[in-house]
Amino acid sequence: MIYLLRYRRSYLFLLFTLCISYTILAQEEKTYVIPDSLTGKSYDYLHNKIQQNPTDTISSIVYINSYLAKAIGEDNAFRRHYGYLFLSYYARDKDTKFNYIEKALRESKNIDDIYKIYLYIYIGTVYYDYYDYEAAIENYIKARKLSESIDNKKSKYIILNNIALVKENIGKHDQALELHKECLTYKILKNDTIGIIGTTLEIAESMRNNKMYDSATYYYKTIIDKAYRNNTTYGDIITINEGVNLFFKKKYLEAESLLLKGYSQIDLNQESQKYYILATHYLGKIQLAHYNNAEKATTYFTKVDSLVSKTNAVVPSTIEAYEFLMTYYDKKGDRQKQLEIIKKLYELRTTISSRNLNTVDMLHSEFDTPQLLKKKELLIKQLEGKASTLATRSVYLVIFIIFLIALFILQFNRHKIYRERFNSIISKLDNKEIKSTLNHDTSNTPKLLLEGIDDTTITAILHKLDQFEKKEGFLQKDITLAILAKKCATNTKYLPKIIHIHKDKSFVNYINSLRIDYILKELRENTILQKYTVKTISEEAGFNTAESFARAFKNKTGIRPSYYIRNLKKKKAISRNSKNYD
């Protein structure tokens, strides 16, 4: 839409076409004859032609005048309002621009609210470009009220973004940053590439204004390449912004490089003149801060003064340029120049002060206060809703509290059981009860005897198992029933039966039990081992995986390895503190 257009223009080309455009623009007041090549063309066709090459002012004006003449001839108020807005957009003179805006407003009385929203946004943007923030806010508020009445999300975030820009320019940087971030979230959700670039630019600038310099650089790096690919003006502005940011980080040479790059490429038009002036100003400051070159700084600051006078731009940071020039001419004894600078400095400060004060008041009464009231109404509704369901929620709350109490009791009992199990393990270790418990008594093996295994064979196998345990053969990762049977000089049929009768365990549980007994003792005595991961400890105990180790540990002790290690450390710390106290 015309209200949102922000194109890069060639400044020199505009100077060349300025007089021509005024003549052509004036033709709409007379009887404009649509060229034969455009007679009968639709509004959409003419609209597309206007936007195909917006920098080609002469061609665009032909299409705009044809568009407007068609609308006048067909008595189409909606299309006439569009035509006047197109003319306003291309008008370079302020009075001419607002003259067309007034005509567009007169034609917009009966158009749909959605178009009125964007009309007010556009008008607000024009006022913003002329630094009339109070009038800009007035139109943004009109647009916002209409937007809320029809619940239009897209226009809502455009308005929020524009209000954030005003807040940025009157020094409300923290509030502006909050709004910018809200807008960026919406544009990412909508996958709006140009919108994302523009809003990220604004966030980076706001971060700098909030003295969050590293964060500003982060946003600059995420968007700079995409900006130059999609919109070179955005790329130049982002480059200048990062140059200013680097100045505050005292990286003067890097700052100078970026400022010169953006400064040399950006156009001095209504949309980007602020950044052109900003670049000039900080190039002057670098001459002072890094090169200590007052004369060259004076050249830059004098150019800032010239640009401000020429454009009527209001850039608060340029106050420093005027303060420097005032002192510079004082030292030179040039009273006439000094007086001129003092007058300009006074006017600049007065303009900034009054404009900021009035705009802050309007924002407070028309935007911030309604926002707070809206939040208040929402909270009241929520509280009313809560009151109507209080009884039900109270029941839920009681149930929830009972659940929490039950959970607490369960956790407490579980912790108590774990603590008792831990203490039991430590007690057995202290009493050296965890050791081989092989029973060499063969009197309880009648079933084996029935199967032809004599006492001598059983005793020999049990002796071999005893040696296996003492030599810690169970730590061998690849130990199997076949390997152990071979070590015991028996077969895989007899061995598991003997283990079952004399150890009351299966072969797997027998090996795992020995491994867990071993690691319990090692962890107790070896504080370095306590610092290892569960995986490393499991390998130390002969297990292939941490999972199988943890499972065997829990089956054997009733607690987890991590709990055992944690409480060993606690016990050690308590013991050490007790000794220090003694």
C-alpha positions as CSV (number, residue, x, y, z in Angstrom):
1,M,0.0,0.0,0.0
2,I,1.1,3.6,-0.7
3,Y,1.0,4.3,3.1
4,L,3.8,1.9,3.8
5,L,6.1,2.6,0.8
6,R,9.7,3.5,1.7
7,Y,11.9,3.4,-1.4
8,R,15.4,4.5,-1.9
9,R,15.6,7.5,-4.2
10,S,18.4,9.2,-6.0
11,Y,18.9,12.6,-4.5
12,L,20.4,14.1,-7.6
13,F,17.7,12.7,-9.8
14,L,15.0,14.2,-7.5
15,L,16.7,17.6,-7.8
16,F,16.5,17.3,-11.6
17,T,12.9,16.3,-11.7
18,L,11.6,18.6,-8.9
19,C,10.4,21.4,-11.2
20,I,9.1,18.9,-13.7
21,S,7.1,17.1,-11.1
22,Y,5.4,20.2,-9.8
23,T,4.2,21.0,-13.3
24,I,2.9,17.5,-13.9
25,L,1.4,17.3,-10.5
26,A,-0.5,20.6,-11.1
27,Q,-2.1,19.1,-14.2
28,E,-4.6,17.2,-12.1
29,E,-6.2,20.5,-11.1
30,K,-7.0,21.1,-14.8
31,T,-8.4,18.8,-17.4
32,Y,-5.9,16.0,-17.6
33,V,-6.1,14.0,-20.8
34,I,-5.2,10.3,-20.3
35,P,-2.7,9.2,-23.0
36,D,-4.1,6.9,-25.6
37,S,-1.8,4.1,-24.5
38,L,-3.4,4.2,-21.0
39,T,-7.1,4.8,-22.0
40,G,-9.3,2.0,-20.8
41,K,-6.6,0.6,-18.5
42,S,-7.9,-0.7,-15.1
43,Y,-7.0,0.8,-11.8
44,D,-5.0,-2.3,-10.8
45,Y,-3.0,-2.0,-14.0
46,L,-2.2,1.7,-13.3
47,H,-1.5,1.0,-9.6
48,N,1.0,-1.8,-10.5
49,K,2.7,0.5,-13.0
50,I,3.1,3.2,-10.4
51,Q,4.8,0.8,-8.0
52,Q,6.9,-1.1,-10.5
53,N,9.6,1.6,-10.6
54,P,8.9,4.1,-7.8
55,T,12.2,5.9,-8.3
56,D,11.2,6.9,-11.9
57,T,9.2,9.9,-10.8
58,I,8.3,11.2,-14.3
59,S,6.8,7.8,-15.4
60,S,5.1,7.3,-12.1
61,I,3.4,10.8,-12.3
62,V,2.0,10.0,-15.7
63,Y,0.4,6.8,-14.3
64,I,-0.8,8.6,-11.1
65,N,-2.5,11.4,-13.1
66,S,-4.1,8.9,-15.4
67,Y,-5.3,7.0,-12.3
68,L,-6.7,10.2,-10.8
69,A,-8.3,11.4,-14.0
70,K,-10.0,8.0,-14.4
71,A,-11.3,8.2,-10.9
72,I,-12.6,11.8,-11.4
73,G,-14.3,10.9,-14.6
74,E,-16.0,7.9,-13.0
75,D,-16.9,9.9,-9.9
76,N,-15.1,7.2,-7.8
77,A,-14.3,8.7,-4.4
78,F,-12.4,5.7,-3.1
79,R,-10.1,5.8,-6.2
80,R,-9.8,9.6,-6.0
81,H,-8.6,9.3,-2.4
82,Y,-5.9,6.8,-3.6
83,G,-4.9,9.1,-6.4
84,Y,-4.4,12.1,-4.1
85,L,-2.3,10.0,-1.7
86,F,-0.1,8.9,-4.6
87,L,0.4,12.5,-5.5
88,S,1.1,13.4,-1.9
89,Y,3.8,10.7,-1.7
90,Y,5.7,12.1,-4.7
91,A,5.3,15.7,-3.8
92,R,8.6,17.1,-2.5
93,D,7.3,20.4,-1.2
94,K,5.7,20.2,2.3
95,D,2.7,22.4,1.6
96,T,2.0,20.6,-1.6
97,K,2.2,17.2,0.1
98,F,-0.3,18.3,2.8
99,N,-2.6,19.9,0.3
100,Y,-3.0,16.5,-1.4
101,I,-3.4,14.8,2.0
102,E,-6.3,17.2,2.7
103,K,-8.0,16.3,-0.6
104,A,-7.5,12.6,0.2
105,L,-9.2,13.1,3.6
106,R,-12.2,14.8,2.0
107,E,-12.6,11.9,-0.4
108,S,-12.3,9.3,2.4
109,K,-15.5,10.1,4.3
110,N,-17.4,7.1,3.0
111,I,-14.6,4.5,2.6
112,D,-14.2,1.4,4.7
113,D,-12.5,1.7,8.1
114,I,-9.6,-0.6,7.0
115,Y,-8.6,2.1,4.4
116,K,-9.1,4.9,6.9
117,I,-6.7,3.1,9.2
118,Y,-3.9,3.1,6.7
119,L,-4.7,6.7,5.6
120,Y,-4.2,7.9,9.2
121,I,-1.0,5.8,9.5
122,Y,0.3,7.4,6.3
123,I,-0.5,10.9,7.5
124,G,1.1,10.2,10.9
125,T,4.2,8.9,9.0
126,V,4.4,12.1,7.0
127,Y,4.2,14.2,10.2
128,Y,6.9,12.0,11.7
129,D,9.2,12.6,8.7
130,Y,8.8,16.3,9.4
131,Y,9.6,15.8,13.1
132,D,6.1,16.8,14.2
133,Y,5.7,14.0,16.6
134,E,2.6,15.4,18.3
135,A,0.6,15.5,15.1
136,A,2.1,12.0,14.2
137,I,0.8,10.6,17.5
138,E,-2.6,12.2,17.0
139,N,-3.0,10.4,13.7
140,Y,-1.6,7.1,15.0
141,I,-4.2,7.2,17.8
142,K,-7.0,7.7,15.3
143,A,-5.7,4.7,13.3
144,R,-5.4,2.7,16.5
145,K,-9.0,3.3,17.6
146,L,-10.3,2.2,14.2
147,S,-7.9,-0.8,14.2
148,E,-9.2,-2.0,17.6
149,S,-12.8,-1.5,16.5
150,I,-12.3,-4.1,13.7
151,D,-9.6,-6.1,15.4
152,N,-7.1,-5.8,12.6
153,K,-3.8,-7.4,13.7
154,K,-1.6,-6.2,10.8
155,S,-2.5,-2.5,11.3
156,K,-2.2,-2.9,15.1
157,Y,1.5,-3.8,14.8
158,I,2.2,-1.2,12.2
159,I,0.8,1.4,14.6
160,L,2.8,0.0,17.6
161,N,5.9,0.1,15.5
162,N,5.4,3.7,14.6
163,I,4.6,4.7,18.1
164,A,7.8,3.0,19.2
165,L,9.7,5.1,16.7
166,V,8.2,8.3,18.3
167,K,9.1,7.0,21.8
168,E,12.6,6.4,20.5
169,N,12.9,9.9,19.3
170,I,11.7,11.5,22.5
171,G,14.1,9.5,24.7
172,K,11.7,6.8,25.9
173,H,14.2,4.1,24.8
174,D,13.2,1.4,27.2
175,Q,9.5,1.6,26.3
176,A,10.4,1.8,22.6
177,L,12.5,-1.4,22.8
178,E,9.6,-3.3,24.4
179,L,7.2,-2.3,21.6
180,H,9.8,-3.1,18.9
181,K,10.3,-6.6,20.3
182,E,6.5,-7.2,20.3
183,C,6.4,-6.1,16.7
184,L,9.3,-8.4,15.7
185,T,7.6,-11.4,17.2
186,Y,4.5,-10.7,15.0
187,K,6.6,-10.2,11.8
188,I,8.5,-13.4,12.4
189,L,5.2,-15.2,12.8
190,K,4.0,-13.7,9.5
191,N,7.3,-14.5,7.8
192,D,7.5,-10.8,6.7
193,T,11.1,-10.5,5.4
194,I,11.2,-6.7,4.8
195,G,9.3,-6.2,8.1
196,I,11.8,-8.4,10.0
197,I,14.7,-6.4,8.5
198,G,13.1,-3.0,9.3
199,T,12.1,-4.0,12.9
200,T,15.5,-5.6,13.6
201,L,17.1,-2.4,12.4
202,E,15.0,-0.5,14.9
203,I,15.8,-3.0,17.7
204,A,19.5,-2.6,17.1
205,E,19.2,1.2,17.2
206,S,17.1,1.0,20.4
207,M,19.6,-1.4,22.0
208,R,22.3,1.2,21.3
209,N,20.1,4.0,22.8
210,N,19.6,1.8,25.8
211,K,23.4,1.4,26.1
212,M,23.2,-2.4,25.3
213,Y,26.0,-2.2,22.8
214,D,26.9,-5.9,22.5
215,S,23.2,-6.7,22.0
216,A,23.0,-4.1,19.3
217,T,26.0,-5.6,17.5
218,Y,24.4,-9.1,17.7
219,Y,21.2,-7.8,16.0
220,Y,23.4,-5.9,13.4
221,K,25.2,-9.2,12.5
222,T,22.0,-11.2,12.2
223,I,20.4,-8.8,9.6
224,I,23.1,-6.9,7.7
225,D,23.6,-9.3,4.8
226,K,19.8,-9.8,4.3
227,A,19.3,-6.1,4.5
228,Y,21.6,-5.3,1.6
229,R,20.1,-8.1,-0.5
230,N,16.5,-6.9,0.0
231,N,16.7,-3.1,0.5
232,T,20.0,-1.2,0.2
233,T,18.7,1.8,2.1
234,Y,18.0,-0.4,5.1
235,G,21.5,-1.9,4.7
236,D,23.1,1.6,4.7
237,I,21.1,2.7,7.7
238,I,22.0,-0.5,9.7
239,T,25.7,0.1,8.7
240,I,25.5,3.7,10.1
241,N,23.8,2.5,13.2
242,E,26.5,-0.1,13.9
243,G,29.2,2.5,13.2
244,V,27.6,4.7,15.9
245,N,27.4,1.7,18.2
246,L,31.1,0.9,17.7
247,F,31.9,4.5,18.6
248,F,30.4,3.9,22.0
249,K,32.3,0.7,22.3
250,K,35.5,2.8,21.6
251,K,36.3,0.8,18.5
252,Y,36.9,4.0,16.6
253,L,38.6,2.7,13.4
254,E,35.9,0.1,12.9
255,A,33.3,2.7,13.6
256,E,34.8,5.1,11.1
257,S,34.9,2.4,8.4
258,L,31.2,1.6,8.7
259,L,30.2,5.2,9.0
260,L,32.1,6.2,5.9
261,K,30.6,3.2,4.0
262,G,27.0,4.1,5.0
263,Y,27.6,7.8,4.6
264,S,28.9,7.5,1.1
265,Q,26.0,5.3,-0.1
266,I,22.9,6.6,1.6
267,D,20.7,9.2,-0.1
268,L,19.8,12.5,1.7
269,N,16.1,12.2,1.3
270,Q,13.2,12.7,3.8
271,E,13.3,9.1,5.0
272,S,17.1,8.8,5.6
273,Q,18.4,12.3,6.2
274,K,18.5,11.7,10.0
275,Y,21.1,8.9,9.4
276,Y,23.1,10.9,7.0
277,I,23.4,13.7,9.6
278,L,24.1,11.1,12.3
279,A,27.0,9.6,10.3
280,T,28.4,13.1,9.7
281,H,28.2,13.9,13.4
282,Y,29.9,10.8,14.6
283,L,32.6,11.0,12.0
284,G,33.4,14.4,13.6
285,K,33.4,12.9,17.1
286,I,35.9,10.2,15.9
287,Q,38.2,13.0,14.8
288,L,38.2,14.2,18.3
289,A,38.2,11.0,20.3
290,H,40.7,9.0,18.2
291,Y,42.7,11.4,16.1
292,N,42.6,14.5,18.3
293,N,42.1,16.5,15.2
294,A,39.9,19.5,16.1
295,E,40.1,21.1,12.6
296,K,38.8,18.1,10.8
297,A,36.1,17.6,13.5
298,T,35.1,21.2,12.8
299,T,34.7,20.4,9.2
300,Y,32.3,17.6,10.0
301,F,30.4,19.6,12.6
302,T,30.1,22.5,10.3
303,K,28.6,20.2,7.7
304,V,26.1,18.9,10.4
305,D,25.0,22.5,11.0
306,S,24.6,23.0,7.2
307,L,22.5,19.8,6.9
308,V,20.3,20.6,9.9
309,S,19.7,24.1,8.5
310,K,18.9,22.7,5.0
311,T,16.6,19.9,6.1
312,N,15.1,21.3,9.4
313,A,15.9,17.8,10.8
314,V,15.9,17.5,14.6
315,V,18.6,15.1,15.7
316,P,19.2,15.4,19.5
317,S,22.7,14.1,19.5
318,T,23.8,17.0,17.2
319,I,23.6,19.3,20.2
320,E,27.2,18.2,20.9
321,A,28.3,19.4,17.5
322,Y,26.8,22.9,18.2
323,E,28.4,23.0,21.7
324,F,31.8,22.1,20.1
325,L,31.4,24.8,17.4
326,M,30.4,27.4,20.1
327,T,33.6,26.7,22.0
328,Y,35.6,26.5,18.8
329,Y,34.6,30.0,17.6
330,D,35.0,31.4,21.1
331,K,38.6,30.3,21.1
332,K,39.0,31.7,17.6
333,G,37.6,35.0,18.7
334,D,34.9,34.9,16.0
335,R,32.0,36.5,17.9
336,Q,29.7,36.6,14.9
337,K,29.9,32.9,14.2
338,Q,29.7,32.1,17.9
339,L,26.5,34.2,18.2
340,E,25.0,32.3,15.2
341,I,25.8,28.9,16.7
342,I,24.4,30.0,20.1
343,K,21.1,31.0,18.5
344,K,20.9,27.7,16.6
345,L,21.8,25.7,19.7
346,Y,19.1,27.5,21.7
347,E,16.5,26.9,19.0
348,L,17.5,23.2,18.8
349,R,17.3,22.7,22.5
350,T,14.0,24.6,22.8
351,T,12.5,22.6,19.9
352,I,13.5,19.3,21.4
353,S,12.4,20.2,24.9
354,S,8.9,21.5,23.9
355,R,8.3,18.8,21.3
356,N,9.3,16.0,23.7
357,L,7.2,17.5,26.5
358,N,4.0,17.8,24.4
359,T,4.5,14.4,22.8
360,V,5.1,12.7,26.1
361,D,1.9,14.3,27.5
362,M,-0.1,13.1,24.4
363,L,1.4,9.6,24.6
364,H,0.6,9.4,28.3
365,S,-3.0,10.5,27.8
366,E,-3.8,8.9,24.4
367,F,-1.7,5.7,24.4
368,D,-0.1,4.7,27.7
369,T,-3.1,5.4,29.9
370,P,-5.6,3.6,27.6
371,Q,-3.2,0.7,27.5
372,L,-3.1,0.5,31.3
373,L,-6.9,0.9,31.4
374,K,-7.3,-2.0,29.0
375,K,-5.1,-4.2,31.1
376,K,-7.1,-3.1,34.2
377,E,-10.4,-4.1,32.5
378,L,-8.9,-7.4,31.4
379,L,-7.8,-8.1,35.0
380,I,-11.2,-7.1,36.3
381,K,-12.9,-9.6,33.9
382,Q,-10.5,-12.2,34.9
383,L,-11.2,-11.6,38.6
384,E,-14.9,-11.7,37.9
385,G,-14.5,-15.0,36.1
386,K,-12.5,-16.3,39.0
387,A,-15.2,-15.3,41.4
388,S,-17.8,-17.2,39.5
389,T,-15.7,-20.4,39.6
390,L,-14.2,-19.9,43.0
391,A,-16.0,-22.8,44.7
392,T,-14.9,-25.3,42.0
393,R,-11.4,-24.0,42.0
394,S,-11.4,-24.2,45.8
395,V,-12.3,-27.9,45.6
396,Y,-9.5,-28.4,43.0
397,L,-7.2,-26.5,45.3
398,V,-8.0,-28.7,48.3
399,I,-7.5,-31.8,46.2
400,F,-4.2,-30.4,44.9
401,I,-3.0,-29.6,48.4
402,I,-3.9,-33.2,49.5
403,F,-2.0,-34.5,46.6
404,L,1.0,-32.4,47.5
405,I,0.8,-33.6,51.1
406,A,0.6,-37.2,50.0
407,L,3.5,-36.7,47.6
408,F,5.5,-35.1,50.4
409,I,4.8,-38.0,52.7
410,L,5.7,-40.5,50.0
411,Q,8.9,-38.6,49.2
412,F,9.7,-38.4,52.9
413,N,9.2,-42.1,53.5
414,R,11.1,-43.0,50.3
415,H,14.0,-40.8,51.5
416,K,13.8,-42.3,54.9
417,I,14.0,-45.8,53.4
418,Y,16.8,-44.8,51.1
419,R,18.7,-43.4,54.1
420,E,18.2,-46.6,56.1
421,R,19.4,-48.7,53.2
422,F,22.5,-46.4,52.8
423,N,23.2,-46.6,56.5
424,S,22.8,-50.4,56.4
425,I,25.4,-50.7,53.5
426,I,27.8,-48.4,55.4
427,S,27.3,-50.5,58.6
428,K,28.1,-53.7,56.7
429,L,31.1,-52.2,55.1
430,D,32.3,-51.0,58.5
431,N,31.8,-54.5,60.0
432,K,33.3,-56.1,56.9
433,E,30.2,-58.2,56.3
434,I,30.3,-57.7,52.5
435,K,32.6,-60.6,51.6
436,S,32.5,-64.0,50.0
437,T,29.8,-66.1,51.6
438,L,30.4,-69.3,49.7
439,N,29.0,-72.2,51.6
440,H,31.3,-75.2,51.2
441,D,28.9,-77.4,53.2
442,T,27.6,-80.1,50.8
443,S,25.1,-81.6,53.2
444,N,22.3,-79.6,51.6
445,T,22.8,-80.8,48.1
446,P,20.8,-84.0,47.9
447,K,19.2,-83.1,44.6
448,L,22.6,-82.6,43.0
449,L,23.7,-86.0,44.3
450,L,20.7,-87.5,42.7
451,E,22.1,-86.2,39.5
452,G,25.5,-87.8,40.0
453,I,27.6,-84.9,41.3
454,D,29.6,-86.2,44.2
455,D,30.7,-84.2,47.2
456,T,34.3,-84.1,46.1
457,T,33.4,-82.5,42.8
458,I,31.1,-79.9,44.5
459,T,33.8,-79.0,47.0
460,A,36.4,-78.6,44.2
461,I,34.0,-76.3,42.2
462,L,33.2,-74.2,45.3
463,H,37.0,-73.8,45.9
464,K,37.5,-72.6,42.4
465,L,34.6,-70.1,42.8
466,D,36.3,-68.9,46.0
467,Q,39.5,-68.3,44.1
468,F,37.5,-66.6,41.3
469,E,36.0,-64.1,43.8
470,K,39.3,-63.4,45.6
471,K,41.1,-62.7,42.3
472,E,38.2,-60.5,41.3
473,G,37.6,-62.4,38.1
474,F,34.1,-61.1,38.0
475,L,35.4,-57.7,36.9
476,Q,36.2,-59.2,33.5
477,K,33.6,-57.6,31.1
478,D,33.2,-60.6,28.8
479,I,32.8,-63.2,31.6
480,T,30.3,-65.8,30.6
481,L,29.0,-69.1,32.1
482,A,31.1,-71.1,29.6
483,I,34.3,-69.2,30.6
484,L,33.7,-69.5,34.3
485,A,32.8,-73.2,33.9
486,K,36.1,-73.8,32.1
487,K,37.9,-71.9,35.0
488,C,36.2,-74.2,37.5
489,A,37.0,-77.4,35.4
490,T,33.4,-78.3,35.1
491,N,30.6,-77.9,32.6
492,T,27.8,-75.4,32.0
493,K,25.2,-77.8,33.3
494,Y,26.7,-78.4,36.8
495,L,28.0,-74.9,37.5
496,P,24.7,-72.9,37.5
497,K,23.1,-75.6,39.7
498,I,25.9,-75.3,42.3
499,I,25.8,-71.5,42.2
500,H,22.0,-71.7,42.6
501,I,22.2,-74.1,45.6
502,H,25.1,-72.4,47.4
503,K,24.6,-68.8,46.5
504,D,20.8,-68.8,46.0
505,K,21.3,-66.8,42.8
506,S,21.3,-67.3,39.0
507,F,24.6,-67.1,37.3
508,V,24.0,-63.5,36.1
509,N,22.8,-62.3,39.5
510,Y,25.8,-64.0,41.1
511,I,28.3,-62.1,38.9
512,N,26.3,-58.8,39.3
513,S,26.2,-59.2,43.0
514,L,29.9,-59.6,43.3
515,R,30.5,-56.6,41.1
516,I,28.2,-54.4,43.2
517,D,29.8,-55.6,46.4
518,Y,33.2,-54.6,44.9
519,I,32.1,-51.2,43.8
520,L,30.3,-50.4,47.0
521,K,33.6,-50.9,48.9
522,E,35.7,-49.1,46.2
523,L,33.5,-46.0,46.2
524,R,33.6,-45.9,50.0
525,E,37.4,-46.0,50.1
526,N,38.3,-44.2,46.9
527,T,37.2,-40.6,46.9
528,I,38.6,-40.0,43.4
529,L,36.4,-42.7,42.0
530,Q,33.4,-40.8,43.4
531,K,34.1,-38.0,41.0
532,Y,33.8,-40.2,37.9
533,T,30.7,-40.4,35.8
534,V,28.3,-43.3,36.3
535,K,29.4,-44.7,33.0
536,T,33.1,-44.8,34.0
537,I,32.2,-46.3,37.4
538,S,30.1,-49.0,35.6
539,E,33.1,-49.9,33.5
540,E,35.3,-50.0,36.6
541,A,32.8,-52.6,38.1
542,G,33.0,-54.8,34.9
543,F,29.6,-53.7,33.4
544,N,29.3,-53.0,29.6
545,T,26.7,-50.2,30.0
546,A,25.8,-47.6,32.6
547,E,22.1,-48.8,32.4
548,S,22.9,-52.4,33.3
549,F,25.1,-51.2,36.1
550,A,22.4,-48.9,37.5
551,R,19.8,-51.6,37.3
552,A,22.0,-54.2,39.1
553,F,23.0,-51.6,41.7
554,K,19.3,-50.8,42.5
555,N,18.4,-54.5,42.6
556,K,21.2,-55.3,45.0
557,T,21.0,-52.2,47.3
558,G,17.6,-50.7,46.8
559,I,19.1,-47.3,46.1
560,R,20.6,-45.6,43.0
561,P,24.3,-45.2,42.4
562,S,24.0,-41.4,42.4
563,Y,22.2,-41.5,45.7
564,Y,25.0,-43.7,47.2
565,I,27.8,-41.5,45.9
566,R,26.1,-38.2,46.9
567,N,25.6,-39.4,50.5
568,L,29.1,-40.7,50.7
569,K,30.3,-37.2,49.9
570,K,27.9,-35.7,52.5
571,K,29.1,-38.1,55.1
572,K,32.7,-37.3,54.3
573,A,32.0,-33.5,54.5
574,I,30.2,-33.9,57.8
575,S,33.0,-35.9,59.2
576,R,35.6,-33.3,58.0
577,N,33.6,-30.4,59.5
578,S,33.3,-32.3,62.8
579,K,37.0,-32.7,63.0
580,N,37.6,-29.0,62.2
581,Y,35.2,-28.1,64.9
582,D,37.0,-30.3,67.4
